[in-house]
Amino acid sequence: MDLFSKNRIVFWLLIFLIVVNIAALATYFINIGSRNQATGAQPNSGQGITLSEELSLDPDQSKRVNEVTNRFRESNETLFMSIREKKKALVDELAKPETDTAVVAKLAAEVGEAQGHVQLSNAKQFLELKKICTPDQTQKLANIYAGLYGWQREGQGRGPGNGQGRHRHRYGQQRADSTGN
């Protein structure tokens, strides 16, 4: 009990962060679902077409990429459903008047483990797609994955240096002709 009282703030902060993450994910999935219902589209139905356009794939490459993405989607559907169910159970447990923190911790760990499996599957999918793509297309694919993961690859910034390490000098561009020579 002494350990619990000492770490009470950390514990409740952790619970708060879990709730915030779940709420953010729920909002994201609700928005995706409502967007798909509004357009009448199936989830991920245009992913292959988008990759084909983004990577400038030829028809044979497009066909093979669609096969890989469909195989990924089908093989992971039960995992995705399991994650959704565990997140629902987690939110249900958090909403109870008397929340069992052991159940919350167990469900959060199960969600994390399942998401780890999804990440590994994503990496395998990338490697399969990489076999289909040219080196230039592979770089574009890596940039797409980086965007999906929420970060930019090194050298892919949008600033004036175009990824070449250039930056503005503290006092402006400071060219040799501007010094009065």
C-alpha positions in Angstrom: 0.0 0.0 0.0 2.9 2.3 0.7 4.2 1.9 -2.8 0.7 2.8 -4.2 0.5 6.0 -2.1 4.0 7.1 -3.2 3.3 6.6 -6.9 -0.4 7.6 -6.9 0.3 10.7 -9.1 2.3 8.7 -11.6 -0.4 6.0 -11.7 -3.2 8.5 -12.3 -1.2 10.3 -14.9 -0.6 7.1 -16.7 -4.3 6.3 -16.6 -5.1 9.8 -17.9 -2.6 9.4 -20.8 -4.2 6.0 -21.7 -7.6 7.6 -21.7 -6.4 10.5 -23.9 -4.8 8.1 -26.4 -7.9 5.9 -26.6 -10.1 9.0 -27.1 -7.8 10.2 -29.9 -7.8 6.8 -31.6 -11.6 6.5 -31.2 -12.0 10.0 -32.8 -9.7 9.0 -35.6 -11.6 5.8 -36.4 -15.0 7.4 -36.0 -14.0 10.1 -38.5 -12.6 7.5 -40.9 -15.8 5.5 -40.6 -18.1 8.4 -41.1 -16.0 9.6 -44.1 -16.3 6.1 -45.7 -20.1 6.0 -45.1 -20.6 9.4 -46.6 -18.7 8.5 -49.8 -20.1 4.9 -49.9 -16.6 3.5 -50.1 -15.3 0.4 -48.4 -12.5 0.9 -45.9 -9.1 1.1 -47.6 -10.8 0.5 -51.0 -8.7 3.1 -52.8 -5.4 2.4 -51.1 -4.0 0.4 -54.1 -5.0 3.1 -56.5 -3.5 5.8 -54.4 -0.2 3.9 -54.1 -0.2 3.3 -57.9 -0.6 7.0 -58.5 1.8 8.2 -55.8 4.5 5.7 -56.9 3.8 6.0 -60.7 3.5 2.3 -61.0 3.1 0.5 -64.3 0.0 -1.8 -64.7 1.9 -5.0 -63.7 3.3 -3.3 -60.6 -0.1 -1.9 -59.7 -1.6 -5.4 -59.9 1.1 -6.9 -57.7 0.9 -4.0 -55.2 -2.9 -4.5 -54.9 -2.4 -8.2 -54.3 0.1 -7.4 -51.5 -2.2 -4.8 -49.9 -5.2 -7.1 -50.1 -3.3 -10.0 -48.6 -2.1 -7.7 -45.7 -5.7 -6.4 -45.1 -7.2 -9.9 -45.1 -4.4 -11.5 -42.9 -4.7 -8.7 -40.3 -8.5 -8.2 -40.2 -8.9 -10.4 -37.1 -6.1 -8.6 -35.4 -7.7 -5.2 -36.2 -11.0 -6.5 -34.9 -9.3 -7.8 -31.7 -7.6 -4.4 -31.1 -11.0 -2.6 -31.5 -12.7 -5.1 -29.1 -9.9 -4.7 -26.5 -10.1 -0.9 -26.8 -13.8 -1.0 -26.3 -13.4 -3.3 -23.2 -10.8 -0.9 -21.9 -13.1 2.1 -22.3 -15.9 0.2 -20.7 -13.8 -0.7 -17.8 -12.6 2.9 -17.4 -16.2 4.1 -17.5 -17.3 1.8 -14.6 -17.9 3.5 -11.2 -15.3 1.1 -9.6 -12.5 0.7 -12.2 -10.3 -2.3 -11.8 -6.9 -1.0 -12.5 -5.5 -4.6 -12.9 -8.0 -5.1 -15.8 -7.1 -1.8 -17.3 -3.4 -2.6 -17.2 -4.0 -6.1 -18.7 -6.2 -4.7 -21.5 -3.7 -1.9 -22.3 -0.9 -4.5 -22.4 -2.9 -6.7 -24.8 -3.6 -3.7 -27.1 0.1 -2.8 -27.1 1.1 -6.4 -27.9 -1.5 -6.6 -30.7 -0.3 -3.2 -32.1 3.2 -4.6 -32.1 2.1 -7.5 -34.3 0.5 -4.9 -36.6 3.7 -3.0 -36.8 5.7 -6.2 -37.7 3.1 -7.0 -40.3 3.4 -3.5 -41.7 7.2 -4.0 -42.0 6.7 -7.3 -43.8 4.2 -5.6 -46.2 6.8 -2.8 -46.9 9.4 -5.4 -47.7 7.1 -7.1 -50.1 6.2 -3.8 -51.8 9.9 -2.9 -51.9 10.5 -6.0 -54.1 8.0 -4.7 -56.6 9.3 -1.1 -56.7 12.2 0.5 -58.4 14.7 2.3 -56.1 13.1 5.7 -56.8 9.6 4.2 -56.1 11.0 2.6 -52.9 12.1 6.0 -51.7 8.6 7.4 -52.4 7.1 4.4 -50.6 9.4 5.1 -47.6 8.2 8.7 -47.5 4.5 7.5 -47.6 5.2 5.1 -44.7 6.9 7.9 -42.8 3.9 10.1 -43.3 1.6 7.3 -42.0 3.8 7.0 -38.9 3.7 10.8 -38.4 7.2 11.8 -39.0 9.4 13.0 -41.9 12.4 11.2 -43.1 15.8 13.0 -42.8 16.4 15.3 -45.7 12.7 15.4 -46.6 11.8 18.7 -44.9 9.8 21.4 -46.6 12.1 24.3 -45.8 14.3 26.3 -48.2 17.2 23.8 -48.0 15.3 21.1 -49.8 16.9 18.5 -47.6 20.4 19.5 -48.4 21.4 20.8 -45.0 21.2 24.5 -46.0 19.7 26.9 -43.6 19.3 30.7 -43.3 22.0 32.6 -41.5 21.0 34.3 -38.3 21.2 37.7 -40.0 19.8 36.8 -43.4 21.4 35.0 -46.3 24.8 36.7 -46.0 26.1 36.4 -49.5 29.6 37.5 -50.5 28.2 40.3 -52.6 26.2 41.7 -49.7 29.2 42.4 -47.6 30.3 45.3 -49.7 33.1 43.6 -51.6 
